[in-house]
Amino acid sequence: MSSGVGLYLAQLAWIFPLTAVFCIFEHLSPAATRPTWRNRLENCAYLALALPLVMYLQSLFNPLFEQAMHVADSRWIGHLHAFSQTLPGTILVTIAYALIWDTWHYWIHRWQHASPFLWETHKFHHGDPMMNATTQGRRHLLDYLLSLICHAPMLLVLGSLNPTAFVGVLMFRFWGFVNHANLRVSFGPLAGVISGPQWHRIHHSALPQHRSKNFATFFPFIDKLFGTHYAPAAGEYPPTGLPDAPPESFVRSAAHSPLAVWYRHAQQFVADRRFLRKWKPCTMHAEATRAPRRLRRRMKNASAFRRRKQKGLHFCRPCLMWLPETDSNRRPSD
């Protein structure tokens, strides 16, 4: 118990001083509107409260990670350990680790944005309307859980090979602050090689042209390789956040918001299955035999219904489809 408390305090001992340093630089040279102190304090308080739970989750996964490393070391990585102790080996292993890690997490990150189910675990991180250095710790516990689950397959490839201590600190402790810093800083010619505040800000942008861009954590050329790269123009520092998302309190977003959304989707799924078991195609419109949920939602949307009525369409409820308003296909019951 005491060792766990000591480890927790050691984590806070480097997180908060580093946060304070970045906050000073952000105040001197902000990329956009300076975040409010309430915004910073909410993110810091959340991280301080969530960190013990994250550490507990990590302790639960440690046996799985050790088993994965043992399998990799005993089968295909073990003969590389001697080589990794040399200077050329250390450099090559560090580069290979960083590339494999970033490529693997690129696809996990992209999956979170593409999947409505997984997006709920990641939405809290993108919900910060004033991205700054404290945003790096604004991750939902379910986001951390997904990262831990997806970390095990990577250990089956890399085993116990790790980057040097300096590179490990740079990658996993320092660079998250750099990427999310509200700083008017561009890396110039290195912007296509290593990520920075301006490049990662595009990923958090609230503008539609920046959506699903710049997923990599460290190396922008990974995005170039897979077609999701966006090179920001000089002085391009867009606003951040989720302007289209419904307003939600910080506490709800940080706590049970993903579970509430999943529960509503599960209820809708069950209701749809029950509806489809009773549904029969319309005898008048025999070609319309599909009843997708998307159209059921549109039917419930009053504004969409009015717009389609104005276009001369009517909704055939048995078919669950919008059809032209003609005497031949309009049913009296519609």
HUZI-V337643 format. One record per residue. PHI is phi in degrees with one decimal (* if undefined). Layout:
BEGIN
phi=[PHI,PHI]
END
This chain:
BEGIN
phi=[*,-66.7,-66.1,-64.6,-64.0,-62.7,-65.8,-62.6,-66.1,-66.0,-64.3,-63.9,-66.1,-103.3,-68.0,-72.1,-62.9,-66.4,-61.6,-62.6,-63.0,-66.2,-63.0,-64.8,-64.9,-65.0,-70.2,-78.9,-140.0,-74.7,-77.4,-145.8,-56.3,-64.5,-66.7,-74.1,-67.1,-62.9,-59.6,-64.3,-66.8,-61.6,-65.2,-67.3,-63.8,-61.3,-62.1,-63.6,-80.1,-81.8,-57.6,-60.1,-68.6,-63.7,-64.1,-66.3,-61.1,-62.0,-64.8,-69.3,-88.2,-56.8,-59.6,-64.8,-64.5,-64.1,-66.4,-62.8,-65.7,-63.5,-62.7,-66.4,-65.9,-79.4,-114.1,-139.9,-107.4,-53.8,-72.5,-90.6,-65.7,-63.8,-65.9,-69.9,-81.9,-81.5,-63.9,-61.2,-65.1,-61.5,-66.0,-66.4,-64.9,-63.7,-64.4,-63.1,-61.6,-63.0,-68.6,-65.8,-60.5,-69.9,-66.3,-62.2,-75.8,-58.4,-72.4,-63.1,-62.8,-65.9,-63.3,-62.2,-77.4,-82.5,-94.3,-57.8,-66.7,-75.8,-58.4,-63.2,-77.3,-107.5,-61.8,-59.8,-65.2,-81.9,-77.1,-72.4,-74.3,-132.7,-57.3,-154.1,-59.0,-72.1,-65.4,-61.7,-96.0,-88.9,-129.5,-66.9,-58.5,-69.3,-67.9,-60.9,-61.9,-62.1,-62.4,-66.7,-62.6,-79.9,-77.4,-60.4,-59.4,-66.6,-68.2,-67.4,-92.6,-95.5,61.9,-92.4,-67.5,-138.6,-70.0,-63.1,-58.9,-63.1,-66.7,-60.8,-64.8,-63.2,-72.6,-101.4,-119.6,-97.1,-72.1,-61.6,-67.0,-63.0,-61.0,-96.9,-65.5,-85.4,-121.2,-85.9,-131.5,-120.3,-87.0,60.8,-63.9,-84.1,-62.9,-84.7,-109.5,-130.3,-73.2,-152.2,-59.8,-69.3,-65.5,-75.2,-63.9,-60.1,-64.2,-92.1,-62.2,-89.1,-85.4,-63.6,-70.9,-103.7,-69.4,58.2,-127.4,57.3,-84.8,-63.5,-90.4,-121.5,-118.2,-61.1,-65.8,-66.7,-64.9,-61.6,-63.9,-108.6,79.0,-119.9,-84.8,-133.2,-90.0,-68.0,-75.7,-61.0,77.5,-88.5,-131.9,-72.5,-66.6,-119.5,116.3,-123.0,-66.1,-86.5,-76.1,-64.6,-60.6,-148.8,-68.9,-61.0,-64.1,-64.3,-61.8,-79.5,-105.0,-112.1,-56.6,-60.4,-66.5,-65.3,-65.9,-61.8,-64.5,-64.1,-64.9,-65.2,-60.8,-64.6,-63.2,-64.1,-63.1,-65.0,-63.7,-65.8,-64.6,-67.7,-66.8,-95.8,-74.1,-130.8,-66.9,-71.3,-70.6,-81.1,-119.4,-65.0,-76.3,-94.4,-116.6,-103.9,-134.1,-70.7,-64.3,-57.7,-72.5,-65.2,-66.4,-63.0,-62.3,-80.1,-84.0,-63.2,-65.0,-64.5,-63.1,-65.1,-62.5,-71.3,-63.0,-68.0,-85.7,80.1,-110.7,-133.1,-100.9,-85.8,-65.6,-61.7,-83.4,55.2,-141.0,-86.4,-131.1,-60.2,-82.3,-130.2,-66.3,-75.0,-116.7,-87.6,-95.6,-58.1,-75.9,-76.5]
END
